[in-house]
């Protein structure tokens, strides 16, 4: 009898704690920082040797934008009631409407310091770059959520339009950043968006669940988030460029990038399948000079013989 | 490296994998007498990267067995950790024991079961839209070398009957295997078990969001600890 009572008590306790916890916060991997070090940052970085290579490439003429620390402009934007950090890498803090700005949405590691060499590479390709830290990342306040990503991305787009001179915008999403990037590219009609780039994108939250389990497990078991980039890409009406490595050990190319590519029906689609490329090292595997040229050629509409198309 | 080096982000996906082999990861080894029952708890799961190191996820399950005859007992299980995260997982099955150990010849246990899963988060609508049923059959061979401890090996076979995944892509894997090895220790009415498992040793474990530990980037190691107590019977 005593055992039965214990069992009943156990069941009652379980009933009341059912669903008490959420796995949503476990999706994100931010690192908080009070301030950014950028070039002086000594921690782990994506494409860490890019700045040295850029310096060498500047001499060879491949690099269109020569970098100096005076090109760094820091801002605080308002998003969802929180303040988020933004960095603009540009010769001038006000752009012309005919200038091109790459709005870069980074992946799920660290913060802007981690992605700084990548931002430098994009700048070296000849365009100004705006990057933000999502809520909960770096010095951005708040906690990271799916709606927060969208809110942060909208804040960046609005900032580009209203405070940076409404330049032409290329939206660039990498890994986790493909979620806010695709949301913007499929919905944002106010900015002068001209092109769209996804690097190692996530297909959907459901794909993370299914790939992780090897089984058909409903997304709702693991997350309340619903993002599905392969659906949203159908609404993208600007030229699209997709990069994915054949050896991506985090987001499998065939279940993540490929369905997005297959669903794109816009005017021009190009992709580069990087042989041996992993999840965060595509510029390294491609070669920094060639990566810079890829970005430059796609944005300027130059037909690169290494691009595959629809 | 986004996602890959995440300490926390891997756990959400490791829980998915656990779902498939969760509740009855530890199976009753010795037969129950007719009318005898057993209540147990097990804890463990797949090794995944968490806080910078590989650890077995501490996933808690409750289990119940009841002796129907000399060769058959029925079992049921409940995933406690899953329930905390709003996932209902129940399993029910039968353990059929056609042979008993004789010297080096092992006793066999054939265990067909079904795993039933559904969203049970109180704040979400209970629609049964996300109900899933996964059949499973496992075969266990065990030896009765000493009265107080018994080694065993097992092969779990999990079947996914869906042709399309939740993300709309084709479901590629319909038969997932998990060999296991363990020891059952008996102390009066108590049984203690430790079991090592290797999930899906034939499948590449990279590119899956979670960062799993397996031999040569294939499969996923798992570790479970269990304890159960027998009730009734003539012991």
Interface residues (C-beta under 8 A of the other chain):
Chain A: X3 X7 X10 X14 X17 X18 X19 X20 X21 X22 X23 X25 X26 X27 X28 X29 X46 X106 X107 X108 X109 X174 X175 X176 X200 X203 X204 X206 X207 X208 X209 X210 X211 X212 X213 X214 X215 X216 X217 X218 X219 X220 X221 X222 X223 X228 X230 X248 X249 X250 X251 X252 X253 X255 X259 X278 X279 X280
Chain B: X1 X2 X3 X4 X5 X6 X7 X8 X9 X11 X12 X13 X14 X15 X16 X17 X19 X20 X39 X62 X78 X80 X83 X84 X85 X86 X87 X117 X119 X120 X121 X122 X123 X124 X130 X132 X134 X158 X160 X162 X164 X165 X166 X167 X168 X169 X171 X173 X176 X200 X203 X206 X207 X208 X209 X210 X231
